[in-house]
Amino acid sequence: MENHQIFTITTIPEFARAALEFDAGNTMAQVVRDLFGTYTPKVQTVTTYMDGEPIAVEEQYVPGVAGMDFEWLAGFAVFLLILYCLFRLLGGSVKYG
């Protein structure tokens, strides 16, 4: 019987790592992050087995629509709706006021 080592691999895509590390000045990305919070897609743990023994454990982003952060997206959509309604209200009051 062979001995197997269990190890964990956590991979962050390069674009996500760059966005997390870049925190200089008042950029639009920083303003959005401060206003809505960090967009965090869902992750899943994938374990690879050989001969019934786990040989690797890896965290991966959940692919497709299932991995989206719907709470963050819904908050963003509600903010846009409220902003749209506010501008419509202000436009109507200026036009008819």
Contacts in CASP RR format, 6 or more apart in sequence:
PFRMAT RR
TARGET T0000
AUTHOR 0000-0000-0000
METHOD contacts of the structure
MODEL  1
MENHQIFTITTIPEFARAALEFDAGNTMAQVVRDLFGTYTPKVQTVTTYM
DGEPIAVEEQYVPGVAGMDFEWLAGFAVFLLILYCLFRLLGGSVKYG
2 51 0 8 1.000
4 50 0 8 1.000
4 53 0 8 1.000
4 54 0 8 1.000
4 55 0 8 1.000
5 55 0 8 1.000
6 54 0 8 1.000
6 55 0 8 1.000
6 56 0 8 1.000
6 57 0 8 1.000
7 56 0 8 1.000
7 57 0 8 1.000
8 57 0 8 1.000
8 58 0 8 1.000
8 59 0 8 1.000
9 56 0 8 1.000
9 57 0 8 1.000
9 58 0 8 1.000
9 59 0 8 1.000
10 58 0 8 1.000
10 59 0 8 1.000
11 58 0 8 1.000
11 59 0 8 1.000
11 60 0 8 1.000
12 20 0 8 1.000
19 29 0 8 1.000
22 29 0 8 1.000
23 30 0 8 1.000
35 79 0 8 1.000
36 72 0 8 1.000
36 75 0 8 1.000
36 76 0 8 1.000
36 79 0 8 1.000
37 72 0 8 1.000
39 69 0 8 1.000
39 72 0 8 1.000
40 69 0 8 1.000
40 72 0 8 1.000
41 61 0 8 1.000
41 62 0 8 1.000
41 67 0 8 1.000
41 68 0 8 1.000
41 69 0 8 1.000
42 61 0 8 1.000
42 62 0 8 1.000
42 66 0 8 1.000
42 67 0 8 1.000
42 68 0 8 1.000
42 69 0 8 1.000
43 59 0 8 1.000
43 60 0 8 1.000
43 61 0 8 1.000
43 62 0 8 1.000
44 59 0 8 1.000
44 60 0 8 1.000
44 61 0 8 1.000
44 62 0 8 1.000
45 57 0 8 1.000
45 58 0 8 1.000
45 59 0 8 1.000
46 57 0 8 1.000
46 58 0 8 1.000
46 59 0 8 1.000
46 60 0 8 1.000
47 54 0 8 1.000
47 56 0 8 1.000
47 57 0 8 1.000
47 58 0 8 1.000
48 54 0 8 1.000
48 55 0 8 1.000
48 56 0 8 1.000
48 57 0 8 1.000
48 58 0 8 1.000
49 55 0 8 1.000
61 67 0 8 1.000
END
